[in-house]
Amino acid sequence: MSRSAASLLILCLFSLGSATCLPAQELSADKFLDRVSAHPVGDQAERDQCLRTYLALNAGPASEVERVLPSILEHVRSGNETRVRGYAVTFLLGIAIRPDGRSLLSSHSADIASLLLDADPQIQHVAIAITDFAMDGRNRAAFVPALAKAMQRVSPRQAASSSGPAHYDPANDDAANIAGLLLRFGSGDPANVAEVHAYLTRSDLTPGAKISALNGLDGMGDLPEAIVPDLLRFYADPNLHVRVQAIMAFANSGSKVSTTNFHNQAKKYVEQIAADENENPKLRQLAKDALAGRTGLNPNIDARFAATPPKP
């Protein structure tokens, strides 16, 4: 499970409510969604019932999942009540993380891919995690065009902070995850690589968006050569926290077994930071530790002592 999908699953489960007051008997997913569609309440009992239904669906027999999937997909479609759509897409995530989730969802790839372009950012947010589990080499044709369109639409919205990391905005992680999926399964098409390049070189890219991109792409393996320079320029970013994450990306992309093309090309920039006496002392030490291959690096650095970054 990817970091983003694991975090999202936890958030989804907590949003459904506490399990301390669960009804004694759960409804099947289709009956639950039909009932909520007819009489939406949104109270704790409804959320608890959703959690019980989710857990039964996640651990139940594959035949039951196959039976209720058409109903779940019908309820998640645009035009249904917002809360019902939220329940339905959470059920889809519960199916996606099953050991047999990919095969169960394989014949519904087009329906899932359409959610990547949903106007509701929360639906899109969960759909990206579902895609992370559901997409493989056999169904990429259904997902890659939707990912490319989603890459065109993403917008880095968060406000930058000069004294600390920018405020978290899920849209930034969404953009990084879309980029990662698009490069993993669609990098053979130069047009897809160009979409990611266009995003990474936007003039309105915020510090948080850059941090998410570095965090999301550093461990992918060999990136397309056109993308590597887009990440390398972040070593000279005026925001200290972007430079910190760039060093962390260098450290995370190397291993004793093999190194990525990004890691190999980033080394000279990390060496420049480590040698620059005008740079933040803690950042210089972080760079030295990364170059030495040390693990457990601490990226928490006070931006009040930031200095002008070196030129690449």
Residue frames relative to the residue before (quaternion, step in Angstrom):
aa qw qx qy qz dx dy dz
M 1.0000 0.0000 0.0000 0.0000 0.00 0.00 0.00
S 0.4372 -0.6952 0.5001 0.2748 3.59 -0.89 0.91
R 0.6553 -0.5126 0.3729 0.4108 3.56 -1.24 0.43
S 0.6799 0.5007 -0.2993 0.4445 3.58 0.89 -0.93
A 0.6725 0.4939 -0.3049 0.4591 3.57 0.94 -0.86
A 0.6362 0.5269 -0.3300 0.4569 3.59 1.00 -0.78
S 0.6602 0.4994 -0.3012 0.4734 3.58 0.94 -0.89
L 0.6558 0.5224 -0.3083 0.4495 3.55 0.97 -0.89
L 0.6369 0.5321 -0.3316 0.4486 3.56 0.97 -0.83
I 0.6388 0.5206 -0.3228 0.4656 3.58 0.96 -0.84
L 0.6570 0.5099 -0.3092 0.4613 3.58 0.94 -0.90
C 0.6428 0.5289 -0.3225 0.4506 3.57 0.96 -0.86
L 0.6835 0.4944 -0.2953 0.4486 3.56 0.88 -0.93
F 0.6565 0.4977 -0.3139 0.4719 3.57 0.99 -0.81
S 0.6465 0.5351 -0.3247 0.4362 3.58 1.03 -0.74
L 0.6255 0.5453 -0.3421 0.4408 3.57 1.19 -0.45
G 0.6103 -0.5981 0.3357 0.3965 3.56 1.22 -0.21
S 0.6662 -0.5036 0.3847 0.3932 3.51 -1.37 0.08
A 0.4080 -0.7115 0.5181 0.2426 3.55 -1.13 0.66
T 0.4570 0.7241 -0.4344 0.2794 3.60 1.23 0.05
C 0.7717 0.3089 -0.1711 0.5289 3.60 1.13 -0.51
L 0.2152 0.8159 -0.5138 0.1550 3.57 1.10 0.61
P 0.5091 -0.6172 0.4943 0.3401 3.59 -1.06 0.69
A 0.6191 -0.5936 0.3730 0.3538 3.53 -1.15 0.57
Q 0.8003 0.1908 -0.0852 0.5620 3.60 1.07 -0.60
E 0.3151 -0.7607 0.5360 0.1866 3.56 -0.84 0.97
L 0.4055 -0.6620 0.5695 0.2700 3.52 -1.31 0.43
S 0.5329 -0.5568 0.4982 0.3973 3.56 -1.20 0.33
A 0.6675 -0.5366 0.3349 0.3929 3.57 -1.17 0.58
D 0.6755 0.4917 -0.3156 0.4498 3.61 0.89 -0.84
K 0.6638 0.4913 -0.3104 0.4708 3.59 0.96 -0.80
F 0.6255 0.5314 -0.3416 0.4579 3.58 1.01 -0.78
L 0.6933 0.4721 -0.2869 0.4628 3.61 0.82 -0.96
D 0.6223 0.5257 -0.3455 0.4658 3.60 1.02 -0.72
R 0.6705 0.5059 -0.3038 0.4497 3.57 0.92 -0.91
V 0.6790 0.4744 -0.2988 0.4739 3.58 0.89 -0.89
S 0.6111 0.5475 -0.3552 0.4480 3.61 1.03 -0.68
A 0.7041 0.4586 -0.2619 0.4747 3.57 0.99 -0.85
H 0.8124 0.0682 0.0026 0.5791 3.58 1.02 -0.81
P 0.0350 -0.8251 0.5639 0.0051 3.64 0.38 1.15
V 0.1198 -0.8016 0.5851 0.0278 3.56 -0.86 1.03
G 0.1910 -0.8214 0.5128 0.1607 3.57 0.82 -1.00
D 0.4769 0.6754 -0.4469 0.3415 3.57 1.19 0.32
Q 0.7355 -0.4231 0.2926 0.4409 3.55 -1.32 0.06
A 0.6307 0.5414 -0.3435 0.4372 3.58 0.98 -0.78
E 0.6482 0.5131 -0.3186 0.4637 3.57 1.02 -0.79
R 0.6668 0.4958 -0.3028 0.4667 3.58 0.96 -0.86
D 0.6362 0.5175 -0.3261 0.4701 3.57 1.05 -0.76
Q 0.6408 0.5160 -0.3237 0.4672 3.57 1.01 -0.79
C 0.6195 0.5373 -0.3351 0.4639 3.57 1.08 -0.73
L 0.6497 0.5166 -0.3189 0.4576 3.58 0.93 -0.86
R 0.6532 0.5003 -0.3186 0.4707 3.59 0.93 -0.85
T 0.6527 0.5052 -0.3123 0.4704 3.59 0.98 -0.82
Y 0.6240 0.5435 -0.3270 0.4564 3.56 1.02 -0.84
L 0.6884 0.4850 -0.2916 0.4537 3.59 0.80 -0.97
A 0.6423 0.5069 -0.3250 0.4742 3.59 1.02 -0.76
L 0.6558 0.5071 -0.3061 0.4680 3.59 1.02 -0.79
N 0.6604 0.5267 -0.3020 0.4418 3.57 0.97 -0.86
A 0.7883 0.3101 -0.1485 0.5103 3.59 1.02 -0.78
G 0.5327 0.6758 -0.3852 0.3333 3.58 1.27 -0.16
P 0.6961 -0.4647 0.3347 0.4329 3.58 -1.28 0.07
A 0.6056 -0.5826 0.4048 0.3604 3.56 -1.12 0.69
S 0.6066 0.5766 -0.3584 0.4138 3.59 1.04 -0.69
E 0.6477 0.5050 -0.3161 0.4749 3.59 1.06 -0.74
V 0.6194 0.5289 -0.3408 0.4695 3.59 1.04 -0.75
E 0.6629 0.5028 -0.3061 0.4627 3.57 0.88 -0.92
R 0.6440 0.5385 -0.3226 0.4373 3.59 1.03 -0.74
V 0.7805 0.3701 -0.1892 0.4669 3.59 0.86 -0.98
L 0.4628 0.7156 -0.4383 0.2859 3.63 1.20 -0.31
P 0.6484 0.5094 -0.3540 0.4413 3.66 0.80 -0.77
S 0.6542 0.5056 -0.3146 0.4662 3.58 1.01 -0.78
I 0.6333 0.5287 -0.3296 0.4591 3.59 0.98 -0.85
L 0.6805 0.4865 -0.2877 0.4663 3.58 0.89 -0.94
E 0.6248 0.5284 -0.3418 0.4621 3.58 1.06 -0.65
H 0.7032 0.4722 -0.2694 0.4582 3.59 0.93 -0.86
V 0.6651 0.5021 -0.3189 0.4515 3.61 1.10 -0.52
R 0.5053 0.6758 -0.4218 0.3317 3.60 1.21 -0.29
S 0.6121 -0.5565 0.4247 0.3679 3.53 -1.20 0.63
G 0.6803 0.4492 -0.3610 0.4530 3.55 -1.01 0.89
N 0.6205 0.5135 -0.3455 0.4817 3.57 1.20 -0.39
E 0.6788 -0.4821 0.3592 0.4217 3.55 -1.29 0.34
T 0.5979 -0.6339 0.3593 0.3340 3.57 -0.88 1.01
R 0.6788 0.4898 -0.3059 0.4535 3.57 0.86 -0.91
V 0.6329 0.5269 -0.3301 0.4613 3.59 1.00 -0.80
R 0.6376 0.5189 -0.3256 0.4672 3.59 0.98 -0.82
G 0.6411 0.5322 -0.3210 0.4502 3.57 1.02 -0.78
Y 0.6408 0.5038 -0.3180 0.4842 3.56 0.99 -0.83
A 0.6784 0.5148 -0.2981 0.4312 3.58 0.85 -0.99
V 0.6890 0.4623 -0.3048 0.4675 3.60 0.87 -0.86
T 0.5955 0.5388 -0.3642 0.4716 3.61 1.15 -0.49
F 0.6156 0.5246 -0.3405 0.4793 3.59 1.06 -0.70
L 0.6355 0.5270 -0.3307 0.4572 3.59 1.00 -0.79
L 0.6395 0.5081 -0.3278 0.4747 3.58 1.01 -0.77
G 0.6322 0.5346 -0.3289 0.4543 3.58 1.02 -0.77
I 0.6449 0.4896 -0.3129 0.4965 3.57 1.09 -0.68
A 0.6505 0.5553 -0.3216 0.4063 3.58 0.92 -0.94
I 0.7257 0.4430 -0.2591 0.4582 3.60 0.96 -0.76
R 0.4414 0.6654 -0.4727 0.3728 3.59 1.25 0.06
P 0.6121 -0.5505 0.4034 0.3994 3.63 -1.11 0.48
D 0.7478 0.3352 -0.1948 0.5389 3.57 1.13 -0.67
G 0.3119 0.8082 -0.4633 0.1867 3.57 1.29 0.24
R 0.6493 0.5338 -0.3339 0.4265 3.58 0.89 -0.88
S 0.6889 0.4664 -0.2943 0.4704 3.59 0.89 -0.86
L 0.6336 0.5353 -0.3347 0.4473 3.59 1.05 -0.71
L 0.7441 0.4010 -0.2165 0.4885 3.58 1.03 -0.77
S 0.4503 0.7493 -0.4291 0.2275 3.59 1.21 -0.35
S 0.7138 0.4438 -0.2721 0.4685 3.61 0.94 -0.76
H 0.6862 0.4400 -0.2745 0.5101 3.59 1.30 -0.03
S 0.2362 0.8246 -0.4899 0.1558 3.58 1.23 0.44
A 0.6546 0.5245 -0.3248 0.4370 3.59 0.92 -0.86
D 0.6483 0.5129 -0.3210 0.4622 3.61 0.98 -0.80
I 0.6696 0.4860 -0.3006 0.4745 3.58 0.95 -0.86
A 0.6412 0.5351 -0.3264 0.4427 3.59 0.96 -0.86
S 0.6200 0.5577 -0.3530 0.4242 3.60 1.02 -0.69
L 0.6196 0.5596 -0.3412 0.4319 3.58 1.15 -0.58
L 0.5432 0.6156 -0.3981 0.4092 3.60 1.23 -0.33
L 0.7264 0.3779 -0.2144 0.5325 3.58 1.25 -0.43
D 0.3349 0.7763 -0.4818 0.2303 3.58 1.24 0.28
A 0.5175 -0.6603 0.4562 0.2968 3.56 -1.07 0.77
D 0.6328 0.4957 -0.3272 0.4968 3.59 1.21 -0.43
P 0.3873 -0.7576 0.4659 0.2427 3.64 -0.43 1.12
Q 0.6222 0.5387 -0.3553 0.4432 3.61 1.09 -0.56
I 0.6304 0.5089 -0.3283 0.4857 3.58 1.04 -0.75
Q 0.6523 0.5051 -0.3126 0.4707 3.57 0.93 -0.88
H 0.6152 0.5735 -0.3337 0.4257 3.58 0.99 -0.88
V 0.7020 0.4339 -0.2619 0.5004 3.59 0.87 -0.94
A 0.6218 0.5648 -0.3428 0.4206 3.60 1.02 -0.78
I 0.6095 0.5453 -0.3547 0.4531 3.60 1.07 -0.67
A 0.6616 0.4886 -0.3059 0.4797 3.59 0.96 -0.83
I 0.6263 0.5251 -0.3401 0.4652 3.60 0.99 -0.78
T 0.6442 0.5288 -0.3154 0.4538 3.57 0.96 -0.89
D 0.5989 0.5806 -0.3511 0.4254 3.57 1.04 -0.78
F 0.7170 0.4069 -0.2374 0.5138 3.59 1.08 -0.71
A 0.7395 0.4800 -0.2366 0.4084 3.57 0.92 -0.94
M 0.6888 0.5083 -0.2986 0.4220 3.61 1.03 -0.67
D 0.0952 0.7542 -0.6480 0.0477 3.53 -1.14 0.75
G 0.7738 -0.3802 0.2423 0.4450 3.55 -1.28 -0.09
R 0.6676 0.5298 -0.3044 0.4253 3.57 1.13 -0.57
N 0.7894 0.2881 -0.1630 0.5170 3.60 1.02 -0.63
R 0.3142 0.7873 -0.4887 0.2064 3.60 1.23 0.24
A 0.5860 0.6029 -0.3768 0.3889 3.60 1.07 -0.64
A 0.6572 0.5003 -0.3117 0.4697 3.59 1.14 -0.57
F 0.7524 0.4336 -0.2082 0.4500 3.56 1.04 -0.82
V 0.6463 0.5817 -0.3491 0.3492 3.60 0.83 -0.93
P 0.6564 0.4915 -0.3497 0.4532 3.69 0.83 -0.75
A 0.6485 0.5043 -0.3230 0.4698 3.60 1.02 -0.75
L 0.6324 0.5217 -0.3318 0.4667 3.59 1.02 -0.75
A 0.6439 0.5231 -0.3238 0.4548 3.59 0.98 -0.82
K 0.6604 0.4866 -0.3059 0.4833 3.60 0.99 -0.79
A 0.6389 0.5198 -0.3264 0.4637 3.57 1.04 -0.80
M 0.6160 0.5483 -0.3380 0.4535 3.59 1.07 -0.73
Q 0.6376 0.5299 -0.3201 0.4584 3.58 1.06 -0.72
R 0.7365 0.4677 -0.2246 0.4341 3.57 1.03 -0.82
V 0.5445 0.6464 -0.4192 0.3315 3.60 1.11 -0.48
S 0.1068 -0.7964 0.5949 0.0231 3.53 -1.10 0.76
P 0.3295 -0.7348 0.5521 0.2159 3.63 -0.67 1.02
R 0.1036 -0.8723 0.4779 0.0051 3.57 -0.17 1.30
Q 0.6056 0.6461 -0.3638 0.2888 3.55 1.06 -0.63
A 0.5112 -0.6450 0.4800 0.3038 3.53 -1.20 0.54
A 0.3840 -0.7245 0.5261 0.2256 3.56 -0.91 0.92
S 0.1865 -0.7574 0.6158 0.1111 3.54 -1.23 0.58
S 0.3746 -0.7500 0.4989 0.2195 3.58 -0.82 0.94
S 0.7420 0.4157 -0.2244 0.4757 3.59 1.16 -0.50
G 0.8007 0.0928 -0.0594 0.5888 3.57 1.22 -0.05
P 0.7113 -0.4171 0.3080 0.4746 3.57 -1.25 0.02
A 0.5523 -0.5986 0.4538 0.3616 3.57 -1.08 0.62
H 0.6047 -0.5654 0.4108 0.3820 3.55 -1.15 0.62
Y 0.5362 -0.6590 0.4253 0.3120 3.54 -0.95 0.94
D 0.0124 0.7597 -0.6497 0.0244 3.52 -1.04 0.87
P 0.4487 -0.7124 0.4628 0.2775 3.62 -0.57 1.08
A 0.5494 0.6261 -0.4023 0.3801 3.61 1.14 -0.53
N 0.6299 0.5416 -0.3396 0.4411 3.58 1.06 -0.66
D 0.6647 0.4713 -0.2996 0.4963 3.58 0.94 -0.85
D 0.6017 0.5528 -0.3597 0.4506 3.58 1.05 -0.71
A 0.6609 0.5071 -0.3080 0.4596 3.58 0.88 -0.92
A 0.6669 0.4994 -0.3014 0.4637 3.58 0.92 -0.90
N 0.6720 0.4914 -0.3002 0.4656 3.58 0.98 -0.81
I 0.6132 0.5219 -0.3442 0.4829 3.59 1.06 -0.70
A 0.6485 0.5184 -0.3156 0.4594 3.57 0.92 -0.91
G 0.6631 0.5166 -0.3080 0.4457 3.58 0.92 -0.88
L 0.6697 0.4881 -0.2941 0.4761 3.57 0.95 -0.89
L 0.6557 0.5171 -0.3150 0.4511 3.56 0.97 -0.85
L 0.6867 0.4626 -0.2898 0.4801 3.58 0.95 -0.79
R 0.6368 0.5435 -0.3375 0.4303 3.58 1.04 -0.69
F 0.8199 0.2573 -0.1074 0.5000 3.56 0.90 -0.92
G 0.7900 0.3253 -0.1667 0.4923 3.61 1.18 -0.33
S 0.3896 0.7618 -0.4600 0.2372 3.58 1.23 0.17
G 0.5324 0.6289 -0.4101 0.3910 3.59 1.23 -0.17
D 0.6752 0.4190 -0.2765 0.5405 3.57 1.27 -0.33
P 0.4270 -0.7264 0.4698 0.2633 3.63 -0.53 1.11
A 0.5869 0.5857 -0.3761 0.4135 3.60 1.11 -0.57
N 0.6513 0.5061 -0.3189 0.4669 3.60 1.03 -0.71
V 0.6276 0.5151 -0.3258 0.4845 3.56 1.02 -0.80
A 0.6404 0.5359 -0.3226 0.4456 3.58 1.01 -0.81
E 0.6169 0.5435 -0.3511 0.4481 3.61 1.06 -0.68
V 0.6649 0.4805 -0.3016 0.4858 3.59 0.94 -0.85
H 0.6285 0.5345 -0.3283 0.4600 3.58 0.99 -0.83
A 0.6542 0.5185 -0.3167 0.4505 3.59 0.92 -0.89
Y 0.6528 0.5043 -0.3204 0.4657 3.58 1.01 -0.74
L 0.7051 0.4879 -0.2733 0.4360 3.59 0.81 -1.01
T 0.7311 0.4007 -0.2319 0.5012 3.59 1.16 -0.46
R 0.3529 0.7411 -0.5023 0.2720 3.60 1.18 0.30
S 0.5011 -0.6711 0.4616 0.2922 3.55 -1.03 0.78
D 0.7099 0.4379 -0.2604 0.4862 3.61 1.17 -0.46
L 0.3440 0.7383 -0.5109 0.2748 3.59 1.19 0.34
T 0.3104 -0.7837 0.5149 0.1564 3.57 -0.64 1.13
P 0.6739 -0.4719 0.3560 0.4432 3.61 -1.21 0.25
G 0.6609 0.5122 -0.3173 0.4475 3.58 0.93 -0.83
A 0.6386 0.5189 -0.3232 0.4674 3.57 1.04 -0.75
K 0.6415 0.5109 -0.3203 0.4741 3.58 1.02 -0.78
I 0.6411 0.5219 -0.3201 0.4626 3.57 0.98 -0.87
S 0.6586 0.5024 -0.3105 0.4662 3.59 0.93 -0.86
A 0.6406 0.5234 -0.3275 0.4566 3.59 0.99 -0.81
L 0.6605 0.4951 -0.3074 0.4734 3.59 0.93 -0.87
N 0.6813 0.4937 -0.2843 0.4596 3.55 0.93 -0.92
G 0.7220 0.4665 -0.2484 0.4465 3.58 1.05 -0.76
L 0.7668 0.3874 -0.1922 0.4744 3.58 1.08 -0.66
D 0.5249 0.6877 -0.4071 0.2929 3.60 1.17 -0.41
G 0.7713 0.3748 -0.1963 0.4755 3.59 1.00 -0.69
M 0.3953 0.7677 -0.4402 0.2460 3.57 1.24 0.26
G 0.5277 -0.5407 0.4707 0.4557 3.56 1.10 -0.52
D 0.7763 -0.3161 0.2224 0.4980 3.57 -1.12 -0.46
L 0.2693 -0.7619 0.5755 0.1258 3.54 -0.63 1.20
P 0.6049 -0.5054 0.4349 0.4354 3.59 -1.20 0.30
E 0.5759 -0.6309 0.3920 0.3415 3.58 -0.92 0.87
A 0.6185 0.5621 -0.3475 0.4251 3.60 1.10 -0.58
I 0.6793 0.5001 -0.2819 0.4571 3.59 1.18 -0.53
V 0.5705 0.6354 -0.3861 0.3488 3.60 1.03 -0.72
P 0.6742 0.4840 -0.3327 0.4478 3.70 0.78 -0.81
D 0.5896 0.5802 -0.3694 0.4233 3.59 1.14 -0.58
L 0.6950 0.4348 -0.2647 0.5078 3.59 1.09 -0.68
L 0.6169 0.5686 -0.3503 0.4164 3.59 1.04 -0.70
R 0.6327 0.5527 -0.3526 0.4122 3.59 1.00 -0.67
F 0.5694 0.6039 -0.3863 0.4022 3.60 1.21 -0.33
Y 0.5354 0.6112 -0.4170 0.4073 3.62 1.21 -0.20
A 0.7247 0.3609 -0.2345 0.5382 3.60 1.21 -0.36
D 0.3325 0.7659 -0.4942 0.2419 3.59 1.20 0.35
P 0.5161 -0.6623 0.4399 0.3186 3.62 -0.97 0.74
N 0.6444 0.5044 -0.3310 0.4699 3.60 1.19 -0.40
L 0.4825 -0.7016 0.4484 0.2718 3.57 -0.67 1.14
H 0.6882 0.5090 -0.2995 0.4215 3.57 0.87 -0.91
V 0.5829 0.5354 -0.3742 0.4832 3.57 1.18 -0.45
R 0.6618 0.4988 -0.3074 0.4677 3.59 0.94 -0.86
V 0.5978 0.5492 -0.3509 0.4667 3.58 1.09 -0.73
Q 0.7018 0.4599 -0.2840 0.4641 3.59 0.80 -0.98
A 0.5905 0.5604 -0.3701 0.4475 3.59 1.12 -0.59
I 0.6507 0.4883 -0.3138 0.4896 3.59 1.01 -0.77
M 0.6395 0.5138 -0.3275 0.4687 3.59 0.98 -0.79
A 0.6237 0.5365 -0.3359 0.4586 3.59 1.06 -0.74
F 0.6160 0.5310 -0.3339 0.4765 3.57 1.06 -0.78
A 0.6809 0.4919 -0.2908 0.4582 3.57 0.85 -0.97
N 0.7075 0.4802 -0.2660 0.4451 3.58 0.93 -0.91
S 0.6910 0.5006 -0.2818 0.4387 3.59 1.14 -0.55
G 0.6562 0.4831 -0.3182 0.4846 3.59 1.27 0.04
S 0.0093 -0.7769 0.6294 0.0157 3.53 -1.25 0.44
K 0.6310 -0.5377 0.3939 0.3969 3.53 -1.27 0.28
V 0.6580 0.5221 -0.3035 0.4498 3.58 1.18 -0.56
S 0.7891 -0.1457 0.1394 0.5803 3.57 0.83 -0.98
T 0.2388 -0.7494 0.5963 0.1609 3.55 -1.26 0.34
T 0.4786 -0.6748 0.4859 0.2820 3.54 -1.18 0.60
N 0.6434 -0.5042 0.3910 0.4230 3.56 -1.28 0.23
F 0.6022 0.5434 -0.3574 0.4630 3.59 1.08 -0.64
H 0.6589 0.5165 -0.3098 0.4507 3.59 0.86 -0.95
N 0.6766 0.5046 -0.3005 0.4442 3.58 0.85 -0.93
Q 0.7160 0.4369 -0.2597 0.4786 3.58 0.95 -0.86
A 0.6418 0.5390 -0.3278 0.4360 3.59 1.13 -0.54
K 0.5064 0.6982 -0.4153 0.2891 3.58 1.13 -0.56
K 0.6824 0.4930 -0.3179 0.4361 3.62 0.83 -0.87
Y 0.6339 0.5218 -0.3382 0.4599 3.61 1.10 -0.60
V 0.6334 0.5050 -0.3220 0.4901 3.56 1.07 -0.72
E 0.6258 0.5273 -0.3297 0.4708 3.59 1.05 -0.72
Q 0.6281 0.5328 -0.3350 0.4577 3.61 1.03 -0.75
I 0.6549 0.5007 -0.3096 0.4739 3.57 0.96 -0.86
A 0.6585 0.5245 -0.3108 0.4413 3.58 0.93 -0.90
A 0.7354 0.4259 -0.2271 0.4757 3.61 1.08 -0.71
D 0.5822 0.6149 -0.3702 0.3819 3.61 1.21 -0.31
E 0.3089 -0.7881 0.5074 0.1612 3.59 -0.42 1.21
N 0.6446 0.5106 -0.3258 0.4665 3.60 1.22 -0.27
E 0.5534 0.6180 -0.3863 0.4031 3.56 1.27 -0.14
N 0.6812 -0.4567 0.3863 0.4221 3.54 -1.32 0.35
P 0.4824 -0.7026 0.4318 0.2951 3.65 -0.65 1.05
K 0.6666 0.4936 -0.3105 0.4643 3.58 0.98 -0.79
L 0.6247 0.5187 -0.3394 0.4748 3.58 1.08 -0.66
R 0.6226 0.5313 -0.3368 0.4655 3.58 1.03 -0.78
Q 0.6659 0.4916 -0.3093 0.4683 3.59 0.94 -0.85
L 0.6131 0.5403 -0.3436 0.4628 3.57 1.04 -0.76
A 0.6470 0.5144 -0.3097 0.4700 3.57 1.01 -0.86
K 0.6548 0.5085 -0.3137 0.4629 3.60 0.94 -0.84
D 0.6506 0.5089 -0.3152 0.4674 3.57 0.99 -0.84
A 0.6460 0.5168 -0.3201 0.4616 3.58 1.01 -0.82
L 0.6562 0.5109 -0.3053 0.4638 3.58 0.98 -0.84
A 0.6774 0.4838 -0.2798 0.4783 3.57 1.13 -0.67
G 0.4895 -0.6936 0.4104 0.3330 3.58 1.29 -0.08
R 0.3508 0.7473 -0.5006 0.2607 3.56 1.19 0.42
T 0.3198 -0.7408 0.5628 0.1797 3.57 -1.14 0.65
G 0.7527 0.3836 -0.2796 0.4562 3.56 -1.28 0.20
L 0.2092 0.8091 -0.5236 0.1659 3.58 1.05 0.73
N 0.3087 -0.7472 0.5638 0.1690 3.56 -1.08 0.81
P 0.2127 -0.8264 0.5094 0.1111 3.62 -0.39 1.18
N 0.4988 0.6712 -0.4247 0.3469 3.64 1.24 0.02
I 0.1371 0.7872 -0.5770 0.1688 3.55 -0.29 1.34
D 0.4495 -0.7012 0.4943 0.2490 3.56 -0.92 0.95
A 0.3749 -0.7653 0.4832 0.2007 3.57 -0.62 1.15
R 0.5024 0.6621 -0.4423 0.3370 3.64 1.16 -0.23
F 0.7268 0.4082 -0.2385 0.4983 3.57 1.18 -0.47
A 0.3345 0.7618 -0.4949 0.2507 3.57 1.23 0.41
A 0.1575 -0.7625 0.6203 0.0950 3.53 -1.20 0.61
T 0.6765 -0.4662 0.3577 0.4440 3.53 -1.26 0.17
P 0.4155 -0.7368 0.4672 0.2572 3.60 -0.71 1.02
P 0.5779 -0.5873 0.4249 0.3749 3.57 -1.16 0.47
K 0.5004 -0.6248 0.5017 0.3278 3.55 -1.20 0.46
P 0.4648 -0.6881 0.4748 0.2915 3.59 -0.93 0.89
